[in-house]
Amino acid sequence: MARKVAVITGGNSGIGYGIAQRLLDDPPYPHLTIVLACRNLQRADEARASLLAAHAAELLERDDDQATTKPDVDVQVLQLDTSRPASVLAAARDIRRRFATLDYLFCNAGILPASSIAYLRAAYYLFSAPHYFITSSVALNQVRGQLTPEGLGLVFSTNAFGHYLLIRTLEPYLFNRPADHGGEGDGTRIIWTSSNTSAHIGSMGAFRPDDYQHIEGPNPYESSKMIGDTVSTCLNQRYADKPVRSFITEPGTVASNIYAEIGNWLLSLIIVLVNYAFRLAGVAEMTITPYNGGLAPYYVAVESETELDPGTRYLSRCTRWGTPYVAELPVAADDDIGPGIMRQLDALVTKFSATESGKEEVAT
Ligand SMILES: NC(=O)c1ccc[n+]([C@@H]2O[C@H](COP(=O)([O-])OP(=O)(O)OC[C@H]3O[C@@H](n4cnc5c(N)ncnc54)[C@H](OP(=O)(O)O)[C@@H]3O)[C@@H](O)[C@H]2O)c1
């Protein structure tokens, strides 16, 4: 039986780590390689060691029957900085060299650079629109104007464009799956970790056609997530006759490192306590742990293809008592802006692929 391969960008912490834990605990295939694609190899190695140690302990706890059929799962690491095109192109080469094809690509790595809490705004929304307050980033002042050394918007490049460049660069490889790799209907599933904040773009005016990388504006995070959603929808149209499908998932609100820059342990503790309070009050988005947050992306990986619909958004949610479940919403695509965004991104793909002086093949 073929060995399946799951690449998780940003798999060393938070929701990416939670997805890896779930894949290890209950893999969709008996032979699976999980690849933590991370910008920092030391953190990736530490995450790999901790995942394997936890998994070994879990196997010891299982009864003898299960132990005799224990799955053959290994964990590898791969260098990938999604914000840097050269790193993305190198990672694509590495993936092609190591594996016959990819079965799952979790586009998960992401940043939300915030400089401070917007206390007045936070207080206003806490009392006037508490659900919006707790499920959006309205309480944060995001950093504006951050650029990569290549001159790309940092949040745009990290969260959205780097993943798009990786997918485009891998196209010829993904389209030509080995015939003996899995059964009929099997293909690559691209699984995005989106955010419910992208649903708030109307009210926050996040996406700006004249500043599509959102370098000047106050909401680069929401804009990048909206671009990821748009890319997913447009790729499904473009890949209609290819063995690749793209899915949008949401993790809910997770107490991860993503907010680490804004404060100290006390502030982090307060944020977690507030999240628990909202969960007890019935706000299902409060998944809080990375393992809970990883449920919807994991579900999209393990569910049979006939049960999945790329036109559905899969959401990790939690009961007030902490039991996670998957909810569904229709994907809300804006057909007016999709083609324009794809043109801009494709122009960047061409530009950065060309700088590799013919090392990469990008299908046109
Ligand atoms: N936490 C939430 O409530 C929430 C809600 C909705 C959506 N999300 C999304 O969930 C995803 C994961 O975030 P998280 O909450 O789990 O935060 P996290 O714990 O900070 O994890 C983010 C991961 O992305 C990696 N990363 C950041 N920049 C990268 C780059 N340039 N190249 C490669 N990897 C990079 C980080 O690596 P380092 O360890 O090296 O920094 C880390 O592994 C993000 O896309 C985020 O937008 C989170």
The ligand as an ORCA input file, in Angstrom:
! r2SCAN-3c Opt
* xyz 0 1
  N      -5.134     31.243     17.010
  C      -6.319     31.555     16.517
  O      -7.274     31.897     17.247
  C      -6.546     31.505     15.036
  C      -7.826     31.803     14.566
  C      -8.060     31.732     13.192
  C      -7.041     31.366     12.332
  N      -5.800     31.104     12.825
  C      -4.762     30.712     11.857
  O      -4.155     29.508     12.276
  C      -2.865     29.422     11.694
  C      -1.883     28.950     12.742
  O      -1.772     29.959     13.741
  P      -1.696     29.608     15.293
  O      -2.816     30.304     15.941
  O      -1.498     28.190     15.484
  O      -0.403     30.455     15.704
  P       1.078     29.984     16.073
  O       1.079     29.090     17.234
  O       1.866     31.251     16.145
  O       1.524     29.136     14.811
  C       1.862     29.750     13.604
  C       2.832     28.867     12.889
  O       3.171     29.493     11.658
  C       4.580     29.561     11.583
  N       5.041     30.651     10.769
  C       4.903     31.976     10.965
  N       5.508     32.654      9.994
  C       6.043     31.734      9.159
  C       6.796     31.810      7.978
  N       7.160     32.971      7.430
  N       7.176     30.665      7.380
  C       6.843     29.469      7.911
  N       6.141     29.325      9.043
  C       5.757     30.463      9.649
  C       5.048     29.695     13.014
  O       6.422     29.387     13.110
  P       7.323     29.926     14.347
  O       7.070     28.977     15.476
  O       8.705     29.848     13.796
  O       6.876     31.312     14.637
  C       4.141     28.699     13.674
  O       4.618     27.394     13.479
  C      -2.556     30.800     11.129
  O      -2.737     30.778      9.732
  C      -3.611     31.677     11.769
  O      -3.931     32.779     10.975
  C      -5.524     31.152     14.162
*
